[in-house]
């Protein structure tokens, strides 16, 4: 058909022949590349850090790629840095922390106690071991409390009830240090 004159062609064939021989406009041929933002660079660096942590890249190779990621200017230069890495694994969201205060702490202690009792009843450690551990903990607690009480109330040199107590050393009648 190339050798055929335009007069012998249909209008569709004539339009196709004109398009093939017409020069393409330069504006459509080249679009400027998009510049990379800090968020784009950081996303790539985080992916590279994950790859180093998972053992997919050596630390040296990871640091080279991270330096290249920070040095990139255009978005098109970022995907080749992670092209040989498997897709990232989605991490499950962490549970929301309990609100501060005593109520959540008490609820957690109650749940722990219930779980311990259930484990003791249903094939956990033998119940005599659990009872012995609780008994030892109570004896230690009572011993510590009794020693503290004796130290506070037996009239040792720091006792406020002793007749020799004349105030704090270094202070004169509440006006400050001497």
OpenMM code with the backbone's topology and positions (N, CA, C; nanometers):
from openmm import Vec3, app, unit

residues = "UNK UNK UNK UNK UNK UNK UNK UNK UNK UNK UNK UNK UNK UNK UNK UNK UNK UNK UNK UNK UNK UNK UNK UNK UNK UNK UNK UNK UNK UNK UNK UNK UNK UNK UNK UNK UNK UNK UNK UNK UNK UNK UNK UNK UNK UNK UNK UNK UNK UNK UNK UNK UNK UNK UNK UNK UNK UNK UNK UNK UNK UNK UNK UNK UNK UNK UNK UNK UNK UNK UNK UNK UNK UNK UNK UNK UNK UNK UNK UNK UNK UNK UNK UNK UNK UNK UNK UNK UNK UNK UNK UNK UNK UNK UNK UNK UNK UNK UNK UNK UNK UNK UNK UNK UNK UNK UNK UNK UNK UNK UNK UNK UNK UNK UNK UNK UNK UNK UNK UNK UNK UNK UNK UNK UNK UNK UNK UNK UNK UNK UNK UNK UNK UNK UNK UNK UNK UNK UNK UNK UNK UNK UNK UNK UNK UNK UNK UNK UNK UNK UNK UNK UNK UNK UNK UNK UNK UNK UNK UNK UNK UNK UNK UNK UNK UNK UNK UNK UNK UNK UNK UNK UNK UNK UNK UNK UNK UNK".split()
positions = [
    Vec3(0.0810, -0.1188, 0.0000),
    Vec3(0.0000, 0.0000, 0.0000),
    Vec3(0.0851, 0.1248, 0.0000),
    Vec3(0.2106, 0.1130, 0.0431),
    Vec3(0.2948, 0.2311, 0.0494),
    Vec3(0.3181, 0.2900, -0.0889),
    Vec3(0.3249, 0.2051, -0.1874),
    Vec3(0.3481, 0.2547, -0.3227),
    Vec3(0.2222, 0.3069, -0.3877),
    Vec3(0.1109, 0.2899, -0.3281),
    Vec3(-0.0174, 0.3289, -0.3852),
    Vec3(-0.0371, 0.4786, -0.3697),
    Vec3(-0.0845, 0.5476, -0.4742),
    Vec3(-0.1089, 0.6909, -0.4616),
    Vec3(-0.2246, 0.7179, -0.3666),
    Vec3(-0.2295, 0.8380, -0.3128),
    Vec3(-0.3324, 0.8764, -0.2172),
    Vec3(-0.4708, 0.8721, -0.2790),
    Vec3(-0.4827, 0.8934, -0.4066),
    Vec3(-0.6135, 0.8966, -0.4706),
    Vec3(-0.6792, 0.7598, -0.4674),
    Vec3(-0.6027, 0.6514, -0.4698),
    Vec3(-0.6607, 0.5181, -0.4718),
    Vec3(-0.6904, 0.4623, -0.3335),
    Vec3(-0.6698, 0.5359, -0.2305),
    Vec3(-0.6910, 0.4874, -0.0934),
    Vec3(-0.8229, 0.5395, -0.0372),
    Vec3(-0.8703, 0.4688, 0.0662),
    Vec3(-0.9906, 0.5156, 0.1363),
    Vec3(-0.9508, 0.6279, 0.2312),
    Vec3(-1.0477, 0.6972, 0.2836),
    Vec3(-1.0174, 0.8095, 0.3729),
    Vec3(-0.9505, 0.7619, 0.5016),
    Vec3(-0.9849, 0.6447, 0.5526),
    Vec3(-0.9219, 0.5917, 0.6733),
    Vec3(-0.7758, 0.5598, 0.6463),
    Vec3(-0.7490, 0.5024, 0.5272),
    Vec3(-0.6107, 0.4702, 0.4923),
    Vec3(-0.5296, 0.5974, 0.4722),
    Vec3(-0.5930, 0.7007, 0.4157),
    Vec3(-0.5234, 0.8273, 0.3960),
    Vec3(-0.4872, 0.8916, 0.5309),
    Vec3(-0.5782, 0.8866, 0.6295),
    Vec3(-0.5523, 0.9454, 0.7610),
    Vec3(-0.4397, 0.8704, 0.8316),
    Vec3(-0.4380, 0.7376, 0.8175),
    Vec3(-0.3324, 0.6577, 0.8795),
    Vec3(-0.1978, 0.6886, 0.8177),
    Vec3(-0.1943, 0.7058, 0.6871),
    Vec3(-0.0686, 0.7366, 0.6181),
    Vec3(-0.0172, 0.8745, 0.6582),
    Vec3(-0.1068, 0.9702, 0.6749),
    Vec3(-0.0638, 1.1042, 0.7164),
    Vec3(-0.0064, 1.1023, 0.8585),
    Vec3(-0.0698, 1.0250, 0.9490),
    Vec3(-0.0217, 1.0176, 1.0873),
    Vec3(0.1152, 0.9519, 1.0943),
    Vec3(0.1391, 0.8535, 1.0089),
    Vec3(0.2674, 0.7838, 1.0107),
    Vec3(0.3799, 0.8734, 0.9625),
    Vec3(0.3510, 0.9610, 0.8684),
    Vec3(0.4558, 1.0473, 0.8148),
    Vec3(0.4670, 1.1799, 0.8879),
    Vec3(0.3679, 1.2181, 0.9684),
    Vec3(0.3706, 1.3475, 1.0385),
    Vec3(0.4672, 1.3408, 1.1565),
    Vec3(0.5442, 1.4462, 1.1809),
    Vec3(0.6353, 1.4479, 1.2961),
    Vec3(0.5563, 1.4615, 1.4268),
    Vec3(0.6030, 1.3946, 1.5333),
    Vec3(0.5378, 1.3995, 1.6650),
    Vec3(0.5768, 1.5289, 1.7355),
    Vec3(0.4838, 1.5924, 1.8053),
    Vec3(0.5186, 1.7139, 1.8792),
    Vec3(0.6125, 1.6797, 1.9957),
    Vec3(0.7070, 1.7672, 2.0220),
    Vec3(0.8076, 1.7438, 2.1250),
    Vec3(0.7488, 1.7548, 2.2660),
    Vec3(0.6404, 1.8284, 2.2821),
    Vec3(0.5810, 1.8473, 2.4143),
    Vec3(0.5235, 1.7167, 2.4675),
    Vec3(0.4653, 1.6329, 2.3776),
    Vec3(0.4080, 1.5074, 2.4218),
    Vec3(0.5155, 1.4029, 2.4479),
    Vec3(0.6282, 1.4123, 2.3875),
    Vec3(0.7306, 1.3089, 2.3958),
    Vec3(0.8016, 1.3095, 2.5309),
    Vec3(0.8315, 1.4233, 2.5866),
    Vec3(0.9094, 1.4275, 2.7102),
    Vec3(0.8336, 1.5041, 2.8180),
    Vec3(0.7962, 1.4325, 2.9270),
    Vec3(0.7362, 1.4996, 3.0422),
    Vec3(0.8426, 1.5047, 3.1511),
    Vec3(0.8480, 1.6107, 3.2258),
    Vec3(0.9521, 1.6195, 3.3288),
    Vec3(0.9270, 1.5161, 3.4394),
    Vec3(1.0318, 1.4550, 3.4924),
    Vec3(1.0142, 1.3558, 3.5993),
    Vec3(0.9712, 1.4240, 3.7297),
    Vec3(0.8961, 1.3504, 3.8106),
    Vec3(0.8498, 1.4034, 3.9392),
    Vec3(0.9637, 1.4023, 4.0401),
    Vec3(0.9700, 1.5066, 4.1195),
    Vec3(1.0730, 1.5135, 4.2225),
    Vec3(1.0286, 1.4322, 4.3441),
    Vec3(1.1232, 1.3682, 4.4108),
    Vec3(1.0943, 1.2856, 4.5283),
    Vec3(1.0818, 1.3739, 4.6519),
    Vec3(0.9829, 1.3444, 4.7330),
    Vec3(0.9656, 1.4177, 4.8587),
    Vec3(1.0413, 1.3455, 4.9700),
    Vec3(1.0520, 1.4110, 5.0842),
    Vec3(1.1169, 1.3477, 5.1990),
    Vec3(1.0402, 1.2236, 5.2432),
    Vec3(0.9073, 1.2284, 5.2335),
    Vec3(0.8259, 1.1129, 5.2715),
    Vec3(0.8546, 0.9945, 5.1797),
    Vec3(0.8721, 1.0193, 5.0495),
    Vec3(0.9061, 0.9118, 4.9561),
    Vec3(1.0405, 0.8497, 4.9928),
    Vec3(1.1384, 0.9348, 5.0203),
    Vec3(1.2718, 0.8845, 5.0558),
    Vec3(1.2673, 0.8052, 5.1859),
    Vec3(1.1947, 0.8581, 5.2863),
    Vec3(1.1874, 0.7891, 5.4152),
    Vec3(1.1151, 0.6558, 5.4046),
    Vec3(1.0116, 0.6481, 5.3211),
    Vec3(0.9419, 0.5205, 5.3028),
    Vec3(1.0371, 0.4165, 5.2447),
    Vec3(1.1190, 0.4572, 5.1494),
    Vec3(1.2162, 0.3647, 5.0911),
    Vec3(1.3213, 0.3253, 5.1940),
    Vec3(1.3683, 0.4210, 5.2726),
    Vec3(1.4692, 0.3910, 5.3745),
    Vec3(1.4124, 0.2968, 5.4802),
    Vec3(1.2870, 0.3161, 5.5208),
    Vec3(1.2254, 0.2261, 5.6190),
    Vec3(1.2154, 0.0848, 5.5631),
    Vec3(1.1844, 0.0734, 5.4371),
    Vec3(1.1771, -0.0591, 5.3746),
    Vec3(1.3158, -0.1237, 5.3700),
    Vec3(1.4179, -0.0449, 5.3423),
    Vec3(1.5549, -0.0973, 5.3412),
    Vec3(1.5999, -0.1363, 5.4823),
    Vec3(1.5631, -0.0569, 5.5825),
    Vec3(1.5974, -0.0919, 5.7208),
    Vec3(1.5311, -0.2229, 5.7610),
    Vec3(1.4073, -0.2420, 5.7197),
    Vec3(1.3371, -0.3666, 5.7479),
    Vec3(1.4078, -0.4836, 5.6807),
    Vec3(1.4547, -0.4632, 5.5582),
    Vec3(1.5249, -0.5700, 5.4864),
    Vec3(1.6562, -0.6051, 5.5557),
    Vec3(1.7263, -0.5058, 5.6083),
    Vec3(1.8504, -0.5335, 5.6820),
    Vec3(1.8177, -0.6081, 5.8109),
    Vec3(1.7120, -0.5669, 5.8797),
    Vec3(1.6732, -0.6320, 6.0051),
    Vec3(1.6306, -0.7762, 5.9821),
    Vec3(1.5684, -0.8038, 5.8692),
    Vec3(1.5247, -0.9402, 5.8380),
    Vec3(1.6367, -1.0241, 5.7784),
    Vec3(1.7529, -0.9651, 5.7532),
    Vec3(1.8663, -1.0399, 5.7004),
    Vec3(1.8671, -1.0528, 5.5496),
    Vec3(1.7851, -0.9756, 5.4805),
    Vec3(1.7808, -0.9821, 5.3344),
    Vec3(1.8960, -0.9050, 5.2717),
    Vec3(1.9457, -0.8048, 5.3408),
    Vec3(2.0589, -0.7250, 5.2936),
    Vec3(2.1657, -0.7234, 5.4025),
    Vec3(2.2902, -0.7150, 5.3604),
    Vec3(2.3971, -0.6969, 5.4581),
    Vec3(2.3922, -0.5529, 5.5079),
    Vec3(2.4451, -0.5261, 5.6241),
    Vec3(2.4438, -0.3876, 5.6728),
    Vec3(2.5152, -0.2906, 5.5783),
    Vec3(2.6245, -0.3362, 5.5161),
    Vec3(2.6957, -0.2478, 5.4231),
    Vec3(2.6104, -0.2160, 5.3012),
    Vec3(2.5484, -0.3206, 5.2442),
    Vec3(2.4643, -0.2984, 5.1263),
    Vec3(2.3434, -0.2124, 5.1622),
    Vec3(2.2865, -0.2366, 5.2812),
    Vec3(2.1733, -0.1560, 5.3250),
    Vec3(2.2103, -0.0103, 5.3422),
    Vec3(2.3275, 0.0161, 5.4013),
    Vec3(2.3666, 0.1562, 5.4206),
    Vec3(2.3969, 0.2241, 5.2875),
    Vec3(2.4541, 0.1497, 5.1912),
    Vec3(2.4774, 0.2083, 5.0585),
    Vec3(2.3456, 0.2456, 4.9921),
    Vec3(2.2491, 0.1547, 5.0006),
    Vec3(2.1193, 0.1822, 4.9376),
    Vec3(2.0467, 0.2960, 5.0093),
    Vec3(2.0591, 0.3013, 5.1416),
    Vec3(1.9944, 0.4102, 5.2157),
    Vec3(2.0562, 0.5446, 5.1790),
    Vec3(2.1878, 0.5472, 5.1636),
    Vec3(2.2540, 0.6713, 5.1220),
    Vec3(2.2072, 0.7116, 4.9831),
    Vec3(2.1916, 0.6121, 4.8944),
    Vec3(2.1420, 0.6418, 4.7596),
    Vec3(1.9980, 0.6917, 4.7655),
    Vec3(1.9172, 0.6353, 4.8572),
    Vec3(1.7778, 0.6795, 4.8697),
    Vec3(1.7713, 0.8242, 4.9165),
    Vec3(1.8552, 0.8606, 5.0123),
    Vec3(1.8552, 0.9988, 5.0595),
    Vec3(1.9086, 1.0947, 4.9540),
    Vec3(1.9911, 1.0435, 4.8620),
    Vec3(2.0503, 1.1300, 4.7595),
    Vec3(1.9640, 1.1419, 4.6340),
    Vec3(1.8568, 1.0627, 4.6231),
    Vec3(1.7750, 1.0674, 4.5018),
    Vec3(1.7037, 1.2004, 4.4892),
    Vec3(1.6828, 1.2368, 4.3637),
    Vec3(1.6138, 1.3616, 4.3337),
    Vec3(1.4755, 1.3325, 4.2779),
    Vec3(1.4635, 1.2273, 4.1966),
    Vec3(1.3374, 1.1963, 4.1295),
    Vec3(1.2770, 1.0669, 4.1828),
    Vec3(1.1452, 1.0595, 4.1772),
    Vec3(1.0721, 0.9435, 4.2268),
    Vec3(1.1090, 0.8184, 4.1487),
    Vec3(1.1360, 0.8317, 4.0209),
    Vec3(1.1656, 0.7146, 3.9381),
    Vec3(1.2944, 0.6440, 3.9815),
    Vec3(1.3813, 0.7119, 4.0581),
    Vec3(1.5071, 0.6518, 4.1023),
    Vec3(1.4918, 0.5697, 4.2307),
    Vec3(1.3778, 0.5764, 4.2994),
    Vec3(1.3595, 0.5043, 4.4253),
    Vec3(1.3231, 0.3564, 4.4081),
    Vec3(1.2304, 0.3180, 4.3186),
    Vec3(1.1938, 0.1763, 4.3090),
    Vec3(1.3095, 0.0819, 4.2761),
    Vec3(1.4085, 0.1192, 4.1945),
    Vec3(1.5181, 0.0245, 4.1707),
    Vec3(1.5967, -0.0121, 4.2972),
    Vec3(1.5929, 0.0722, 4.4000),
    Vec3(1.6655, 0.0421, 4.5234),
    Vec3(1.6031, -0.0737, 4.6007),
    Vec3(1.4727, -0.0964, 4.5809),
    Vec3(1.4035, -0.2041, 4.6523),
    Vec3(1.3438, -0.3068, 4.5577),
    Vec3(1.3846, -0.3054, 4.4315),
    Vec3(1.3233, -0.3944, 4.3320),
    Vec3(1.3509, -0.5411, 4.3608),
    Vec3(1.4665, -0.5755, 4.4177),
    Vec3(1.5003, -0.7155, 4.4412),
    Vec3(1.4563, -0.7656, 4.5785),
    Vec3(1.3793, -0.6851, 4.6523),
    Vec3(1.3323, -0.7243, 4.7851),
    Vec3(1.1897, -0.7763, 4.7770),
    Vec3(1.1545, -0.8753, 4.8606),
    Vec3(1.0156, -0.9225, 4.8620),
    Vec3(0.9248, -0.8148, 4.9188),
    Vec3(0.7951, -0.8247, 4.8926),
    Vec3(0.7033, -0.7233, 4.9458),
    Vec3(0.7055, -0.7244, 5.0983),
    Vec3(0.6786, -0.6092, 5.1558),
    Vec3(0.6805, -0.5983, 5.3014),
    Vec3(0.5618, -0.6719, 5.3606),
    Vec3(0.5825, -0.7237, 5.4805),
    Vec3(0.4783, -0.7963, 5.5508),
    Vec3(0.4027, -0.6975, 5.6380),
    Vec3(0.2709, -0.7015, 5.6299),
    Vec3(0.1900, -0.6113, 5.7119),
    Vec3(0.1995, -0.6551, 5.8575),
    Vec3(0.2238, -0.5604, 5.9448),
    Vec3(0.2363, -0.5874, 6.0871),
    Vec3(0.1028, -0.5562, 6.1528),
    Vec3(0.0591, -0.6459, 6.2399),
    Vec3(-0.0667, -0.6225, 6.3101),
    Vec3(-0.0516, -0.5025, 6.4028),
    Vec3(-0.1580, -0.4286, 6.4148),
    Vec3(-0.1555, -0.3100, 6.5002),
    Vec3(-0.1404, -0.3519, 6.6459),
    Vec3(-0.0637, -0.2770, 6.7191),
    Vec3(-0.0437, -0.3053, 6.8607),
    Vec3(-0.1727, -0.2738, 6.9365),
    Vec3(-0.2016, -0.3511, 7.0404),
    Vec3(-0.3226, -0.3205, 7.1165),
    Vec3(-0.3100, -0.1846, 7.1833),
    Vec3(-0.4225, -0.1204, 7.1988),
    Vec3(-0.4208, 0.0118, 7.2606),
    Vec3(-0.3857, -0.0028, 7.4083),
    Vec3(-0.3017, 0.0835, 7.4600),
    Vec3(-0.2640, 0.0724, 7.6010),
    Vec3(-0.3816, 0.1072, 7.6913),
    Vec3(-0.3795, 0.0493, 7.8091),
    Vec3(-0.4853, 0.0764, 7.9056),
    Vec3(-0.4716, 0.2197, 7.9564),
    Vec3(-0.5825, 0.2828, 7.9891),
    Vec3(-0.5740, 0.4181, 8.0427),
    Vec3(-0.5009, 0.4160, 8.1772),
    Vec3(-0.4331, 0.5246, 8.2121),
    Vec3(-0.3581, 0.5257, 8.3371),
    Vec3(-0.4516, 0.5245, 8.4575),
    Vec3(-0.4020, 0.4756, 8.5665),
    Vec3(-0.4805, 0.4753, 8.6891),
    Vec3(-0.4771, 0.3395, 8.7562),
    Vec3(-0.5450, 0.3313, 8.8706),
    Vec3(-0.5448, 0.2091, 8.9496),
    Vec3(-0.6455, 0.1075, 8.8996),
    Vec3(-0.7517, 0.1518, 8.8385),
    Vec3(-0.8560, 0.0593, 8.7963),
    Vec3(-0.8049, -0.0443, 8.6957),
    Vec3(-0.7325, -0.0049, 8.5884),
    Vec3(-0.6799, -0.1064, 8.4965),
    Vec3(-0.5773, -0.1977, 8.5630),
    Vec3(-0.4988, -0.1432, 8.6558),
    Vec3(-0.4008, -0.2252, 8.7257),
    Vec3(-0.4712, -0.3300, 8.8113),
    Vec3(-0.5760, -0.2895, 8.8798),
    Vec3(-0.6535, -0.3845, 8.9591),
    Vec3(-0.7197, -0.4901, 8.8723),
    Vec3(-0.7696, -0.4486, 8.7553),
    Vec3(-0.8322, -0.5447, 8.6643),
    Vec3(-0.7300, -0.6459, 8.6136),
    Vec3(-0.6089, -0.5993, 8.5831),
    Vec3(-0.5055, -0.6927, 8.5363),
    Vec3(-0.4643, -0.7885, 8.6481),
    Vec3(-0.4536, -0.7385, 8.7717),
    Vec3(-0.4180, -0.8257, 8.8838),
    Vec3(-0.5271, -0.9301, 8.9063),
    Vec3(-0.6531, -0.8890, 8.8943),
    Vec3(-0.7642, -0.9824, 8.9107),
    Vec3(-0.7612, -1.0896, 8.8017),
    Vec3(-0.7349, -1.0500, 8.6772),
    Vec3(-0.7257, -1.1475, 8.5684),
    Vec3(-0.6098, -1.2438, 8.5913),
    Vec3(-0.4973, -1.1934, 8.6408),
    Vec3(-0.3828, -1.2801, 8.6688),
    Vec3(-0.4166, -1.3793, 8.7793),
    Vec3(-0.4843, -1.3326, 8.8830),
    Vec3(-0.5236, -1.4205, 8.9925),
    Vec3(-0.6188, -1.5286, 8.9436),
    Vec3(-0.7174, -1.4896, 8.8628),
    Vec3(-0.8119, -1.5882, 8.8087),
    Vec3(-0.7413, -1.6910, 8.7218),
    Vec3(-0.6453, -1.6452, 8.6391),
    Vec3(-0.5715, -1.7380, 8.5533),
    Vec3(-0.4858, -1.8324, 8.6366),
    Vec3(-0.4250, -1.7819, 8.7435),
    Vec3(-0.3419, -1.8673, 8.8290),
    Vec3(-0.4260, -1.9722, 8.8999),
    Vec3(-0.5415, -1.9319, 8.9508),
    Vec3(-0.6293, -2.0267, 9.0191),
    Vec3(-0.6819, -2.1299, 8.9204),
    Vec3(-0.7181, -2.0864, 8.8002),
    Vec3(-0.7666, -2.1809, 8.6991),
    Vec3(-0.6571, -2.2790, 8.6593),
    Vec3(-0.5334, -2.2314, 8.6483),
    Vec3(-0.4229, -2.3210, 8.6140),
    Vec3(-0.3975, -2.4202, 8.7263),
    Vec3(-0.4131, -2.3758, 8.8520),
    Vec3(-0.3922, -2.4664, 8.9648),
    Vec3(-0.5011, -2.5727, 8.9706),
    Vec3(-0.6218, -2.5365, 8.9346),
    Vec3(-0.7329, -2.6321, 8.9376),
    Vec3(-0.7281, -2.7313, 8.8225),
    Vec3(-0.6855, -2.6869, 8.7081),
    Vec3(-0.6980, -2.7679, 8.5870),
    Vec3(-0.5632, -2.8091, 8.5309),
    Vec3(-0.4849, -2.8765, 8.6078),
    Vec3(-0.3635, -2.9367, 8.5546),
    Vec3(-0.2439, -2.8461, 8.5482),
    Vec3(-0.2472, -2.7351, 8.6180),
    Vec3(-0.1298, -2.6494, 8.6225),
    Vec3(-0.0297, -2.7081, 8.7204),
    Vec3(0.0562, -2.6257, 8.7758),
    Vec3(0.1480, -2.6793, 8.8761),
    Vec3(0.0667, -2.7341, 8.9935),
    Vec3(0.1186, -2.8320, 9.0619),
    Vec3(0.0408, -2.8905, 9.1730),
    Vec3(-0.0027, -2.7830, 9.2723),
    Vec3(-0.1214, -2.8002, 9.3259),
    Vec3(-0.1778, -2.6976, 9.4136),
    Vec3(-0.0971, -2.6809, 9.5407),
    Vec3(-0.0330, -2.7853, 9.5897),
    Vec3(0.0459, -2.7699, 9.7120),
    Vec3(0.1650, -2.6784, 9.6879),
    Vec3(0.2199, -2.6799, 9.5659),
    Vec3(0.3307, -2.5891, 9.5350),
    Vec3(0.2819, -2.4437, 9.5323),
    Vec3(0.1654, -2.4239, 9.4738),
    Vec3(0.1090, -2.2890, 9.4693),
    Vec3(0.0782, -2.2392, 9.6101),
    Vec3(0.0203, -2.3270, 9.6931),
    Vec3(-0.0110, -2.2890, 9.8307),
    Vec3(0.1167, -2.2588, 9.9086),
    Vec3(0.2213, -2.3371, 9.8872),
    Vec3(0.3483, -2.3130, 9.9548),
    Vec3(0.4094, -2.1795, 9.9119),
    Vec3(0.4012, -2.1481, 9.7832),
    Vec3(0.4549, -2.0210, 9.7336),
    Vec3(0.3795, -1.9035, 9.7940),
    Vec3(0.2479, -1.9135, 9.8043),
    Vec3(0.1677, -1.8067, 9.8646),
    Vec3(0.2015, -1.7929, 10.0126),
    Vec3(0.2178, -1.9049, 10.0825),
    Vec3(0.2509, -1.9016, 10.2246),
    Vec3(0.3879, -1.8370, 10.2484),
    Vec3(0.4866, -1.8720, 10.1674),
    Vec3(0.6206, -1.8132, 10.1813),
    Vec3(0.6156, -1.6628, 10.1541),
    Vec3(0.5406, -1.6220, 10.0526),
    Vec3(0.5293, -1.4796, 10.0215),
    Vec3(0.4648, -1.4039, 10.1370),
    Vec3(0.3626, -1.4609, 10.1986),
    Vec3(0.2973, -1.3949, 10.3121),
    Vec3(0.3904, -1.3851, 10.4325),
    Vec3(0.4663, -1.4912, 10.4609),
    Vec3(0.5597, -1.4884, 10.5738),
    Vec3(0.6657, -1.3813, 10.5514),
    Vec3(0.7198, -1.3727, 10.4305),
    Vec3(0.8198, -1.2700, 10.4013),
    Vec3(0.7614, -1.1295, 10.4145),
    Vec3(0.6408, -1.1095, 10.3657),
    Vec3(0.5769, -0.9790, 10.3754),
    Vec3(0.5540, -0.9394, 10.5211),
    Vec3(0.5038, -1.0320, 10.6018),
    Vec3(0.4802, -1.0014, 10.7429),
    Vec3(0.6109, -0.9763, 10.8173),
    Vec3(0.7176, -1.0473, 10.7812),
    Vec3(0.8477, -1.0245, 10.8450),
    Vec3(0.8986, -0.8843, 10.8153),
    Vec3(0.8909, -0.8439, 10.6906),
    Vec3(0.9369, -0.7102, 10.6526),
    Vec3(0.8535, -0.6031, 10.7223),
    Vec3(0.7229, -0.6206, 10.7262),
    Vec3(0.6372, -0.5218, 10.7925),
    Vec3(0.6653, -0.5137, 10.9421),
    Vec3(0.6900, -0.6277, 11.0061),
    Vec3(0.7177, -0.6238, 11.1505),
    Vec3(0.8519, -0.5575, 11.1790),
    Vec3(0.9522, -0.5798, 11.0945),
    Vec3(1.0810, -0.5130, 11.1137),
    Vec3(1.0682, -0.3622, 11.0947),
    Vec3(0.9892, -0.3207, 10.9976),
    Vec3(0.9672, -0.1775, 10.9783),
    Vec3(0.8953, -0.1159, 11.0977),
    Vec3(0.7949, -0.1852, 11.1478),
    Vec3(0.7197, -0.1326, 11.2622),
    Vec3(0.8093, -0.1229, 11.3856),
    Vec3(0.8939, -0.2226, 11.4087),
    Vec3(0.9828, -0.2191, 11.5243),
    Vec3(1.0831, -0.1051, 11.5122),
    Vec3(1.1347, -0.0811, 11.3932),
    Vec3(1.2296, 0.0276, 11.3730),
    Vec3(1.1665, 0.1636, 11.3955),
    Vec3(1.0396, 0.1775, 11.3653),
    Vec3(0.9727, 0.3061, 11.3829),
    Vec3(0.9318, 0.3328, 11.5272),
    Vec3(0.8998, 0.2288, 11.6031),
    Vec3(0.8377, 0.2515, 11.7334),
    Vec3(0.9166, 0.2018, 11.8534),
    Vec3(1.0438, 0.1689, 11.8437),
    Vec3(1.1099, 0.1148, 11.9628),
    Vec3(1.2001, 0.2141, 12.0338),
    Vec3(1.2054, 0.3380, 11.9956),
    Vec3(1.2811, 0.4393, 12.0671),
    Vec3(1.4271, 0.4449, 12.0277),
    Vec3(1.4594, 0.4223, 11.9040),
    Vec3(1.5974, 0.4308, 11.8574),
    Vec3(1.6396, 0.5764, 11.8545),
    Vec3(1.7705, 0.6092, 11.8346),
    Vec3(1.8162, 0.7477, 11.8429),
    Vec3(1.7406, 0.8468, 11.7549),
    Vec3(1.6744, 0.8070, 11.6538),
    Vec3(1.6008, 0.9016, 11.5712),
    Vec3(1.4568, 0.9168, 11.6137),
    Vec3(1.4212, 0.8650, 11.7281),
    Vec3(1.2823, 0.8652, 11.7724),
    Vec3(1.2407, 1.0058, 11.8139),
    Vec3(1.1281, 1.0505, 11.7674),
    Vec3(1.0790, 1.1844, 11.7976),
    Vec3(1.0232, 1.1934, 11.9391),
    Vec3(0.9937, 1.0788, 12.0008),
    Vec3(0.9371, 1.0798, 12.1349),
    Vec3(1.0446, 1.0828, 12.2431),
    Vec3(1.1710, 1.0684, 12.2061),
    Vec3(1.2758, 1.0627, 12.3093),
    Vec3(1.2944, 1.2015, 12.3716),
    Vec3(1.3313, 1.2077, 12.4992),
    Vec3(1.3488, 1.3377, 12.5656),
    Vec3(1.4699, 1.4143, 12.5138),
    Vec3(1.5633, 1.3466, 12.4493),
    Vec3(1.6831, 1.4135, 12.3990),
    Vec3(1.6617, 1.4798, 12.2632),
    Vec3(1.5471, 1.4643, 12.2045),
    Vec3(1.5230, 1.5194, 12.0706),
    Vec3(1.5029, 1.6690, 12.0815),
    Vec3(1.5861, 1.7458, 12.0105),
    Vec3(1.5757, 1.8916, 12.0185),
    Vec3(1.5596, 1.9554, 11.8812),
    Vec3(1.5104, 1.8852, 11.7867),
    Vec3(1.4927, 1.9404, 11.6524),
    Vec3(1.5989, 1.8882, 11.5576),
    Vec3(1.5949, 1.9364, 11.4396),
    Vec3(1.6891, 1.8910, 11.3391),
    Vec3(1.8223, 1.9607, 11.3575),
    Vec3(1.9297, 1.8855, 11.3419),
    Vec3(2.0626, 1.9449, 11.3531),
    Vec3(2.0834, 2.0438, 11.2404),
    Vec3(2.1450, 2.1581, 11.2705),
    Vec3(2.1762, 2.2571, 11.1695),
    Vec3(2.0700, 2.3636, 11.1541),
    Vec3(1.9568, 2.3527, 11.2237),
    Vec3(1.8524, 2.4536, 11.2133),
    Vec3(1.8339, 2.5183, 11.3497),
    Vec3(1.8194, 2.6475, 11.3506),
    Vec3(1.8062, 2.7198, 11.4760),
    Vec3(1.6682, 2.7827, 11.4829),
    Vec3(1.5816, 2.7287, 11.5605),
    Vec3(1.4476, 2.7808, 11.5854),
    Vec3(1.3699, 2.8079, 11.4578),
    Vec3(1.3862, 2.7233, 11.3594),
    Vec3(1.3073, 2.7333, 11.2373),
    Vec3(1.3467, 2.8452, 11.1448),
    Vec3(1.4613, 2.9107, 11.1674),
    Vec3(1.5016, 3.0221, 11.0821),
    Vec3(1.6019, 2.9812, 10.9756),
    Vec3(1.6330, 2.8553, 10.9622),
    Vec3(1.7267, 2.8118, 10.8603),
    Vec3(1.8553, 2.7612, 10.9202),
    Vec3(1.9505, 2.7220, 10.8380),
    Vec3(2.0759, 2.6664, 10.8894),
    Vec3(2.1592, 2.7725, 10.9592),
    Vec3(2.2382, 2.7285, 11.0551),
    Vec3(2.3237, 2.8205, 11.1319),
    Vec3(2.4383, 2.8696, 11.0502),
] * unit.nanometer
topology = app.Topology()
chain = topology.addChain("A")
for resn in residues:
    res = topology.addResidue(resn, chain)
    for name in ("N", "CA", "C"):
        topology.addAtom(name, app.Element.getBySymbol(name[0]), res)
